[in-house]
């Protein structure tokens, strides 16, 4: 197959699509140079889709909250479906409308490649007949009525247990966004990427309540998709507990509005963390840093990462914590004059020494891969060969 940078993907979008299930593959594929067209019937390039957050808040069904606004980048009528290498259909309630669109159902029938959760609505009976498929548990009868063979990951008792992704022929399915690590890996490999690792690298994400939703989840899932061990910790919570995220979105005001985001389940205990066990650190933004900068143990941990010469990646307000640890001034020319740095207008992401910073979640593609030609995850951590001055190689994506 040709280079992954010559591949293209089509994401079918709509109002009330699941927030994570559109943004993770969108940023992940873009960061590797894949052309990603996002379209919605009845909408034009530049129009926005209203996304939804489906999360468990203690009731019988997942609660639906308002998510980010997602901007389309292509026109539905102008896209040549037959020329794309992958068709991605996010989950969410938008499929209730799409499944009545005869043109769209026909498109999915002939080109369905990757879907999760509620995406089975759109697939009709064609792509599922005789194939194994998984989805949210309530979709078992729909999958079977469409001729599919139902498969369910055993032993799932919490969101932390949802890790599996299923591929049968050209059909990729997953229960939903908690399994996005495996889902993105399978998706990349299905369009020709070969992920090889000399060893399994370890990443630590440090957050607190009201961390920016995308700035936690996108690097967390993307690095999982490349086979990294990714631990997320909150100093005030234990493994399995939830940290509330926040959505900061531009709705026309001078300052982004703040809405409640997903419940992000931390998968490690703060008491078990040692800088020696990790290759690099990710600090998301949002209002979470307001809590982290006043926690002496957090600041001490950041200093330890810096003293040991490990890579630190901070996005948005995450730079606040780096500055508090005194690690910003000697390393970074790109941010925070207050902390001794020099502000540089850039494409949203700056790497200097072993510090990587980005202005916020809209720059996630460049944060994951700054030059858009080689798979530079976290702007130099994932390298192609021996680029830049970093000695840490997470893995190589071969084309």
KOLPAMI-579105 format. One line per field, with one value per residue (C-alpha): x, y, z. Coordinates in nm, 4 decimals, padded with zeros to 6 digits, m for minus. Layout:
u	[X|...]
v	[Y|...]
w	[Z|...]
This chain:
u	[00.0000|00.1072|00.2409|m00.0091|00.0384|m00.1223|m00.4302|m00.7647|m01.0495|m01.4092|m01.5907|m01.9698|m02.0850|m02.4095|m02.5639|m02.5455|m02.2596|m02.0418|m01.7766|m01.4735|m01.5634|m01.5169|m01.2283|m00.9868|m00.9668|m00.9786|m00.6695|m00.4902|m00.5124|m00.4380|m00.1251|00.0108|m00.0665|m00.3847|m00.6393|m00.9558|m01.2782|m01.5593|m01.9045|m02.2688|m02.5838|m02.7484|m02.4412|m02.1544|m01.7820|m01.7389|m02.0709|m02.0646|m02.2092|m02.3328|m02.1582|m02.2807|m02.1189|m02.2612|m02.1321|m02.2512|m02.3704|m02.5413|m02.8652|m02.9822|m02.8591|m02.5726|m02.6578|m02.6318|m02.4513|m02.3581|m02.0079|m01.7768|m01.8855|m01.7167|m01.6459|m01.6910|m01.4142|m01.5835|m01.9170|m02.1143|m02.2161|m01.8597|m01.6872|m01.6007|m01.6686|m01.5191|m01.1767|m01.1418|m00.9472|m01.1576|m01.5120|m01.5527|m01.8934|m01.8868|m02.1465|m02.4127|m02.7777|m02.7107|m02.7307|m03.1042|m03.1363|m02.8610|m03.0097|m03.3092|m03.0861|m03.0919|m02.7796|m02.5842|m02.6950|m02.5896|m02.2525|m02.2034|m02.3113|m02.0430|m01.7646|m01.8117|m01.4701|m01.4699|m01.7437|m01.8158|m02.1121|m02.4300|m02.2715|m02.4497|m02.7634|m02.6100|m02.4608|m02.7906|m02.7758|m02.5097|m02.1773|m02.2809|m02.4135|m02.2048|m01.9460|m01.8531|m01.9352|m01.9395|m02.1125|m02.2865|m02.4600|m02.8119|m02.7268|m02.6977|m03.0482|m02.9911|m02.6615|m02.8226|m03.1269|m02.8870|m02.7254|m02.4185|m02.2571|m02.2559|m01.9289|m01.8847|m01.5648|m01.5738|m01.5023|m01.6120|m01.7123|m01.6037|m01.4867|m01.1246|m01.1977|m01.3187|m01.0109|m01.1050|m01.1651|m01.2880|m01.1917|m01.3637|m01.2660|m01.2915|m01.5245|m01.3843|m01.6100|m01.5744|m01.8095|m01.7319|m01.4790|m01.3299|m01.1723|m01.0224|m00.6620|m00.7033|m00.9494|m00.6997|m00.4252|m00.6440|m00.7654|m00.4090|m00.2995|m00.6077|m00.5022|m00.1432|00.0500|00.2884|00.3610|00.6814|00.8288|01.1697|01.0209|00.6997|00.7413|00.5605|00.3731|00.2340|m00.0594|m00.1154|m00.4515|m00.7066|m01.0747|m01.1707|m00.8825|m00.9689|m01.1539|m00.9705|m00.6301|m00.6518|m00.8201|m00.6583|m00.2940|m00.4042|m00.5856|m00.3444|m00.0426|m00.2348|m00.3033|00.0704|00.1195|00.2461|00.1631|m00.0254|m00.1065|m00.3295|m00.3214|m00.4884|m00.3262|m00.6629|m00.8082|m00.7476|m00.7326|m01.0816|m01.2164|m01.3347|m01.1865|m01.4339|m01.3186|m01.4312|m01.5114|m01.3761|m01.5198|m01.5464|m01.9117|m01.8569|m01.7640|m01.4226|m01.3393|m01.4313|m01.7342|m01.6943|m01.9200|m01.9050|m01.7141|m01.6627|m01.5787|m01.2175|m01.1332|m00.7786|m00.6026|m00.3228|m00.2723|m00.0769|00.1041|00.2487|00.3992|00.7727|00.9395|01.1840|00.9014|00.8083|00.9711|00.7811|00.5089|00.1940|00.0260|m00.3165|m00.4661|m00.8067|m00.8545|m00.6945|m00.3526|m00.5043|m00.5175|m00.1924|00.0279|m00.0623|00.0131|00.3755|00.3906|00.2873|00.5374|00.8083|00.7245|00.7508|01.0904|01.2023|01.1049|01.2982|01.6057|01.6171|01.6112|01.2784|01.0482|00.7656|00.4719|00.2302|m00.0754|m00.2795|m00.2703|m00.0550|00.2428|00.1358|00.2481|00.5778|00.6442|00.5625|00.8207|01.0853|01.1218|00.9985|01.2628|01.5773|01.4140|01.1490|01.1690|00.8056|00.5864|00.5262|00.7206|00.6271|00.8246|01.1223|01.0315|00.9909|00.6530|00.6752|00.3895|00.3787|00.1440|00.0307|00.3055|00.6669|00.9413|01.2581|01.5035|01.2918|00.9954|00.7005|00.4165|00.0979|m00.1525|m00.4564|m00.6639|m00.7319|m00.3600|m00.3812|m00.2709|00.0521|00.0928|00.0909|00.3008|00.4418|00.5878|00.2956|00.5420|00.6876|00.5094|00.6469|00.4200|00.4300|00.6426|00.9510|00.8865|00.7745|01.0501|01.1222|01.4778|01.6902|01.5281|01.5851|01.7853|01.5574|01.6926|01.3551|01.1925|00.8416|00.7884|00.8232|00.5267|00.6413|00.4715]
v	[00.0000|00.3594|00.5962|00.6775|01.0484|00.9829|00.8261|00.9909|00.9370|01.0521|01.1193|01.1322|01.3911|01.5275|01.7056|01.5061|01.2857|01.1669|01.4306|01.2025|00.9686|01.2399|01.4370|01.1537|00.9975|01.3483|01.4739|01.1383|01.0901|01.4545|01.4408|01.1674|01.3590|01.1730|01.3920|01.3917|01.5259|01.5864|01.6203|01.6241|01.6029|01.9442|02.1323|02.3034|02.3381|02.5849|02.4976|02.3583|02.0395|02.0242|01.7349|01.5455|01.3834|01.0498|00.9606|00.7636|00.9851|00.7202|00.6684|00.3701|00.5171|00.7476|01.1123|01.3355|01.6679|01.9382|01.8914|02.1006|02.2497|02.0711|02.2646|02.0766|02.1099|01.9729|01.9636|01.6406|01.6589|01.7267|01.4288|01.1297|00.8472|00.5828|00.7507|00.7561|00.4844|00.4816|00.5771|00.6661|00.6986|00.8284|00.7211|00.9335|01.0054|01.1709|00.8289|00.8263|01.0812|00.9518|00.6035|00.7490|00.9049|00.6578|00.8041|00.7845|00.4291|00.3277|00.4935|00.3069|m00.0212|m00.0010|00.1664|00.1052|00.0664|00.1902|00.2507|00.2431|00.2480|00.3718|00.3535|00.0274|00.2282|00.3627|00.0395|m00.1194|m00.4901|m00.5025|m00.4503|m00.6479|m00.9639|m01.2584|m01.0421|m01.0182|m00.6832|m00.5105|m00.1982|m00.0614|m00.3589|m00.2451|m00.2797|m00.6571|m00.7146|m00.4557|m00.6144|m00.9575|m00.8323|m00.6841|m01.0251|m00.9559|m01.1864|m01.0204|m01.0109|m00.8599|m00.8051|m01.0252|m00.9035|m00.5410|m00.3998|m00.0379|00.2099|00.1129|m00.2407|m00.1305|m00.1799|m00.4109|m00.3332|m00.5836|m00.6072|m00.8460|m00.7957|m00.4250|m00.3601|m00.2121|m00.1796|m00.0794|m00.0373|00.3335|00.6002|00.4274|00.1768|00.4410|00.3389|00.0025|00.1474|00.4052|00.1425|m00.0879|00.2036|00.3160|m00.0339|m00.0861|00.2026|00.0894|00.2119|m00.0331|00.0466|m00.1032|m00.0510|m00.1347|m00.1207|m00.0058|00.3523|00.5024|00.8317|01.0092|01.2515|01.4707|01.6414|01.7700|01.8582|02.0933|01.9924|02.0738|01.7720|01.7355|01.8247|01.5194|01.2664|01.3269|01.2660|00.9935|00.7913|00.8740|00.7472|00.4393|00.3775|00.3656|00.1014|00.3245|00.2649|00.5807|00.6461|00.9341|01.0503|01.3121|01.3917|01.3939|01.0761|00.7034|00.4672|00.4159|00.7484|01.0176|01.3582|01.6044|01.7651|02.0964|02.2078|02.5461|02.6468|02.9641|03.0628|03.4211|03.5708|03.7228|03.4375|03.0770|02.9451|02.6635|02.3592|02.0289|01.7627|01.3881|01.2108|01.1105|00.7971|00.8018|00.4690|00.4959|00.5970|00.9117|00.7293|00.4799|00.7389|00.7824|00.9920|00.7047|00.4897|00.7253|00.8503|01.1763|01.3862|01.5471|01.8412|01.9342|02.2792|02.4057|02.5262|02.2132|02.3879|02.6283|02.3313|02.1683|02.4759|02.4976|02.1304|02.0992|01.7302|01.8031|02.0863|01.8642|01.5878|01.8295|01.9459|01.5838|01.5212|01.8331|01.7455|01.3988|01.5464|01.3902|01.5391|01.7550|01.8414|02.1119|02.2285|02.5388|02.6391|02.3341|02.5699|02.7266|02.4158|02.4022|02.7643|02.6966|02.4182|02.6563|02.4396|02.6917|02.9634|02.7690|02.5578|02.7440|03.0370|03.0000|03.0940|03.2871|03.6111|03.6196|03.3000|03.4276|03.2991|03.4770|03.4655|03.3519|03.3595|03.0137|02.7556|02.6908|02.4533|02.5177|02.2717|02.3848|02.1423|01.8855|02.1122|02.1051|02.3570|02.4243|02.7066|02.4840|02.1920|02.3360|02.2760|01.9075|01.7886|01.9900|01.9030|01.5362|01.5898|01.9344|01.9042|01.6965|01.4931|01.2582|01.1025|01.3327|01.2577|01.5277|01.7326|01.5175|01.2362|01.0006|01.0330|00.9132|00.7938|01.0293|01.3647|01.6590|01.6270|01.3920|01.0496|00.9009|00.6994|00.5824|00.3972|00.4300|00.4408|00.2801|00.3682]
w	[00.0000|m00.0535|00.2111|00.4832|00.4072|00.0682|00.2249|00.2825|00.5242|00.5247|00.8521|00.8361|01.0871|01.2242|01.5195|01.8437|01.7258|02.0136|02.0850|02.1364|01.8513|01.5902|01.7386|01.8228|01.4735|01.3200|01.5047|01.5033|01.1266|01.0478|01.2611|01.0337|00.7161|00.6229|00.4473|00.6574|00.5051|00.7520|00.5966|00.6994|00.4823|00.4600|00.5812|00.4031|00.4698|00.7552|00.9174|01.2697|01.4103|01.7652|01.9428|02.2467|02.5466|02.6527|02.9959|03.2945|03.5807|03.7908|03.5982|03.3948|03.0655|02.9822|03.0333|02.7264|02.7674|02.5199|02.3795|02.1635|01.8335|01.5436|01.2229|00.8952|00.6361|00.3215|00.1408|00.1489|m00.2181|m00.3369|m00.1731|m00.3891|m00.1475|m00.3752|m00.3587|00.0218|00.2011|00.5176|00.6044|00.9706|01.1321|01.4901|01.7404|01.9026|01.8264|01.4918|01.3283|01.4030|01.1227|00.8959|00.8786|00.6934|00.4243|00.1330|m00.0277|00.2938|00.3729|00.0220|00.0810|00.4073|00.2502|m00.0167|00.1793|00.5505|00.7126|01.0707|01.3201|01.6914|01.9237|01.7506|01.4082|01.3386|01.2596|00.9390|00.8176|00.7270|00.6540|00.3825|00.5627|00.8716|00.7129|00.8233|01.0014|01.3660|01.5173|01.8541|01.9796|02.2871|02.4511|02.3648|01.9954|02.0055|01.8619|01.5861|01.4830|01.4745|01.2822|01.0251|00.9813|01.1917|01.4453|01.7861|01.9827|02.3252|02.5182|02.8280|03.1792|03.1363|03.4738|03.4337|03.1685|03.2449|03.1221|02.7768|02.5598|02.2738|01.9089|01.6529|01.2863|01.0467|00.6852|00.6117|00.9047|01.2273|01.5302|01.8934|02.1853|02.2001|02.2956|02.6044|02.3620|02.1349|02.2038|02.0336|01.7827|01.6541|01.6281|01.4198|01.2085|01.1315|01.0400|00.8228|00.5951|00.5627|00.8667|01.0286|01.3915|01.5271|01.8725|02.0099|02.3574|02.5218|02.6370|02.9322|02.9456|03.2518|03.2271|03.5343|03.5739|03.8223|03.7977|03.5138|03.2879|02.9262|02.7896|02.4562|02.6020|02.8289|02.6055|02.2656|02.3684|02.6115|02.3421|02.0590|02.2500|02.3606|01.9936|01.9307|02.1960|02.4752|02.8361|02.9341|03.2993|03.4050|03.7655|03.9794|04.3172|04.4969|04.3429|04.3405|04.0452|03.9048|04.0287|03.7896|03.7311|03.5844|03.2602|03.1140|02.7616|02.6610|02.3259|02.1218|02.1074|02.0069|02.3427|02.4103|02.6460|02.5702|02.7508|02.9991|03.0022|03.1824|02.9890|03.0244|03.3458|03.2850|03.4827|03.6200|03.5757|03.8316|04.1951|04.2748|04.5573|04.3084|04.0726|04.0225|03.7518|03.6970|03.5601|03.2742|02.9579|02.9447|03.0989|02.9550|03.1290|02.9888|03.0293|03.1287|03.4877|03.6293|03.6638|03.9187|04.1560|04.0497|04.0981|04.4678|04.5287|04.6424|04.5543|04.1945|04.1560|04.3033|04.0540|03.7607|03.8882|03.9104|03.5467|03.4460|03.6531|03.5000|03.1487|03.0541|02.7940|02.9272|02.7010|02.8163|02.6282|02.6996|03.0654|03.1379|03.0959|03.4248|03.6133|03.4235|03.5175|03.8840|03.8834|03.7437|03.4357|03.1820|03.2009|03.1041|02.8344|02.6464|02.4084|02.3128|02.6046|02.9259|02.9512|03.3180|03.3742|03.1772|02.8321|02.5008|02.3296|01.9686|01.7190|01.5647|01.4254|01.7794|01.8896|01.9895|02.0823|02.2562|02.4098|02.5878|02.6500|02.4118|02.4393|02.2441|02.2662|02.3112|02.1842|01.8344|01.7736|01.8656|01.5213|01.5391|01.9084|01.8089|01.4966|01.4354|01.0846|00.9422|00.7344|00.9894|01.2855|01.5537|01.8442|02.1077|01.8692|01.8669|02.1095|01.8357|01.5763|01.2293|01.2638|01.4751|01.4095|01.6424|01.9610|02.1492|02.2323|02.3187|02.0410|02.1183|01.7948|01.4201|01.1858|00.8648|00.5387]
